[in-house]
């Protein structure tokens, strides 16, 4: 069996959580918080774009989501 590094495991978890956030119309705050704790500075811009895309699709975006995005940029 191939050796899995901590970084490999982190990247796999980030990808899984990003997929969940993208697919779930209302991702949980816990999931978003966990994902943000795992992101590296290089991964944050792609995450911001994902959230912005969701925001554009929502006629009445939530205030917590707007505040979350503001804190990331």
Buried (B, 14 or more C-beta within 10 A) or exposed (E): EEEEEEEEEEBEEBEEBBEBBEEEEEBEEEEBEEBBEBBEEEBEEEBBEBBBEBBEEEEEBEEEBEEBBEEBE
